[in-house]
Amino acid sequence: MPDSPRLVYWDIETSLQPVAVFQLANNDWIDPSNILAERYVICASWLLEGETRVHSVSVLDDPKRYAKNPHDDFHVIKKLHEVLSNVDCLIHHNGDSFDKRYVETRMLVHGFPALPPTTTIDTYKVAKSRLMLNSNKLAYIGELLKVGKKVDTTPGLWMRVLNGERQAVREMVMYNRGDVTLLRDVFMKLRPYVSNHLNRELFGKTGCPRCGSN
């Protein structure tokens, strides 16, 4: 039996969705046949509880695949499938509604098996259900609680990534890694308000069943 559960803080960055429209205004609905290309996962970052190093994967990590098609996220999804299949709890911000669902969609597209059932803790849901903040965005919470802020990005970053600019992808990875660090720090502040912690006593841990502390 492991001494403690494997918790991972994680986040993804996705591309813009290229579509064809007649005009910019009044586009409340776009026919799927107007999709020019499927959006994809540019990069992902994760931090295992108890470690200090944030890990990352991006479309640049498979140079041959990127040279052929800079929008091909197979390598990113393959690595994410490996990581997310071997943890006990996913900690994310708005990940229940977006990140996890979108990653599982891309896994299905690429032919990977479904992820095993895994407990999730969504700091967005914690903030929204337990607190009354002016905003439930990660950036706002981080600055309000004085634990950090998001990494600044240069203008047009997402469009530059879409256009196949390698340096833009590298910048996106740094932005993504910053979000994971901020997520970890925000979670530590919100932890007393989380109602669905894993019971660490099930993993042979003594002390507080929520955090393992004595």
C-alpha positions in Angstrom: 0.0 0.0 0.0 1.5 3.4 -0.9 2.2 5.8 1.9 0.1 8.6 0.4 -2.2 9.2 -2.5 -0.8 10.4 -5.8 -2.2 13.9 -6.4 -1.4 15.9 -9.5 -2.0 19.6 -10.2 -2.5 20.0 -13.9 -3.6 22.4 -16.7 -3.7 22.4 -20.5 -3.6 25.1 -23.2 -5.7 24.6 -26.3 -5.6 26.3 -29.7 -8.0 28.6 -31.3 -10.8 27.0 -33.3 -10.4 27.9 -37.1 -13.8 28.4 -38.7 -15.2 30.1 -41.8 -17.8 32.8 -41.4 -19.5 35.4 -43.6 -19.2 38.1 -41.0 -17.9 38.7 -37.5 -21.2 40.0 -36.0 -24.3 38.0 -35.1 -22.5 34.6 -35.3 -24.4 33.0 -32.5 -24.2 29.6 -34.2 -21.7 28.2 -36.7 -22.5 25.1 -38.7 -19.9 22.3 -38.0 -19.3 22.1 -41.7 -17.6 25.5 -41.4 -14.9 24.1 -39.1 -11.6 24.4 -41.0 -9.6 22.3 -38.6 -10.2 20.8 -35.2 -8.7 22.7 -32.3 -6.0 20.8 -30.4 -4.0 20.7 -27.2 -0.9 22.9 -27.6 0.7 21.9 -24.3 0.1 20.5 -20.9 1.8 20.8 -17.5 1.6 19.0 -14.3 3.0 18.9 -10.8 2.9 15.8 -8.5 2.2 16.6 -4.9 5.5 16.4 -2.9 7.6 17.4 -5.9 8.9 20.8 -6.8 9.4 20.4 -10.5 6.6 21.2 -13.0 6.6 18.8 -15.9 5.5 19.8 -19.4 4.7 18.4 -22.8 4.0 20.3 -26.0 3.5 19.7 -29.7 7.2 20.7 -30.2 8.4 17.6 -28.3 7.8 15.4 -31.4 9.8 17.4 -34.0 9.0 15.2 -37.0 5.3 15.3 -36.3 5.4 19.0 -35.7 7.3 19.6 -39.0 4.6 17.7 -40.8 1.7 19.3 -39.0 2.1 21.8 -36.2 -1.5 21.2 -35.1 -1.0 17.5 -34.4 -1.4 16.9 -30.7 -1.0 13.1 -30.7 2.3 13.2 -28.7 0.8 15.6 -26.1 -2.3 13.4 -25.7 -0.2 10.2 -25.5 1.9 11.6 -22.6 -1.2 13.0 -20.8 -2.9 9.6 -21.1 0.2 8.0 -19.4 0.3 10.7 -16.6 -3.4 10.9 -15.9 -3.9 7.1 -15.9 -1.5 6.7 -12.9 -2.8 9.2 -10.3 -5.4 9.0 -7.5 -6.7 12.6 -7.7 -6.7 15.3 -10.3 -6.6 18.9 -9.0 -7.5 21.6 -11.5 -9.3 24.9 -12.0 -12.5 24.5 -14.1 -11.1 21.2 -15.1 -14.3 19.3 -14.5 -16.1 21.4 -17.1 -13.3 21.9 -19.6 -9.8 20.4 -19.3 -10.6 16.8 -18.4 -13.6 16.7 -20.8 -11.6 18.1 -23.7 -8.5 15.9 -23.0 -10.7 12.8 -22.9 -12.3 14.0 -26.2 -8.9 14.2 -27.8 -7.9 10.8 -26.4 -11.0 9.3 -28.0 -10.1 10.9 -31.3 -6.6 9.5 -31.2 -7.8 6.0 -30.2 -6.6 5.9 -26.6 -8.6 3.9 -23.9 -10.8 5.9 -21.6 -9.1 7.1 -18.4 -9.8 5.1 -15.2 -12.3 6.6 -12.8 -10.4 9.2 -10.8 -11.3 11.6 -8.0 -11.1 15.3 -9.0 -10.9 18.5 -7.0 -11.9 21.6 -8.9 -10.8 24.8 -7.2 -13.2 26.7 -9.4 -16.1 24.7 -7.9 -14.7 25.1 -4.4 -14.5 28.9 -4.8 -18.0 29.1 -6.4 -19.8 26.9 -3.9 -18.2 27.9 -0.7 -17.1 31.5 -1.1 -18.5 34.8 -2.5 -15.6 36.2 -4.5 -16.0 38.9 -7.1 -14.5 36.5 -9.6 -13.8 32.8 -9.5 -11.0 33.0 -12.1 -7.7 31.6 -11.1 -5.8 34.8 -11.8 -8.2 36.8 -9.6 -8.1 34.4 -6.7 -4.3 34.1 -6.8 -3.8 37.9 -6.6 -6.5 38.3 -4.0 -5.0 35.7 -1.7 -1.5 37.1 -2.4 -0.1 33.8 -3.6 0.9 34.8 -7.1 -0.3 35.8 -10.5 -0.4 34.5 -14.0 2.6 34.7 -16.4 2.2 37.6 -18.8 1.9 36.8 -22.5 2.8 38.8 -25.6 0.1 40.0 -28.0 -1.4 37.6 -30.4 0.2 34.5 -28.7 -2.6 32.1 -29.6 -2.7 33.2 -33.2 1.0 32.9 -33.5 0.8 29.4 -32.2 -1.9 28.6 -34.7 0.4 29.9 -37.5 3.1 27.5 -36.5 5.5 29.8 -34.7 7.8 27.6 -32.6 8.8 30.4 -30.2 5.1 31.1 -29.5 4.7 27.5 -28.4 7.7 27.8 -26.1 6.1 30.9 -24.6 2.8 29.1 -24.2 4.6 26.3 -22.3 6.0 28.8 -19.8 2.5 30.4 -19.4 1.1 26.9 -18.8 3.7 26.0 -16.2 3.0 29.2 -14.4 -0.7 28.3 -14.2 0.1 25.0 -12.5 2.3 26.6 -9.9 -0.4 29.2 -9.2 -3.1 26.4 -9.1 -1.0 24.6 -6.4 -0.7 27.7 -4.3 -4.4 28.6 -4.6 -5.4 25.0 -3.7 -3.3 25.2 -0.5 -5.3 28.3 0.5 -8.7 26.7 -0.4 -7.9 23.3 1.0 -9.9 23.8 4.2 -13.0 24.4 2.1 -12.7 21.3 -0.1 -15.4 18.8 0.7 -14.3 15.8 -1.4 -10.7 15.2 -0.3 -9.3 11.7 -0.6 -9.1 9.9 2.8 -5.4 9.6 3.2 -5.9 6.9 5.9 -6.9 4.6 3.1 -3.3 4.9 1.9 -1.7 4.0 5.3 -1.3 7.6 6.3 -1.8 8.6 9.9 -2.9 12.0 11.1 -5.4 14.3 9.4 -7.3 12.2 6.8 -7.5 15.3 4.5 -3.9 16.6 4.4 -1.9 13.9 6.3 -0.5 16.3 8.8 0.0 15.3 12.4 
